[in-house]
Amino acid sequence: MSGGLNTSETLGTTETLADLRREIDAIDEKLVHLLASRLKVVQRVVKVKERDGLPANIPERVEEVVASACNRAQAEGLPPELAELIWRDMVAWIIDYENRHLAADKRG
């Protein structure tokens, strides 16, 4: 490493970048699984919203979900602004997804 810190000395361990990347990959795999599970619930939400005549975007619920994620993030030592960014993007995508499916159900 030219001019960089020796990672194993800095961390006081013998971990390698490859080890840490494998750990991140395993976490990412779990995150994808959880997101897929979340989307399956969202698909059921679409059916309930269609049945009950509700819109995809319910702003009060969006704020409740984002605030809850930020609070949980802070309790876990994750910057709440990161959680807010991730959740707002995810929720915006989901609202668009719900709108597409609600519109398709009305047409079909």
Secondary structure, DSSP 8 states (H G I E B T S, - for coil): --SS--HHHHHTS---HHHHHHHHHHHHHHHHHHHHHHHHHHHHHHHHHHHHT--S--HHHHHHHHHHHHHHHHHHT--HHHHHHHHHHHHHHHHHHHHHHHHHHHH-
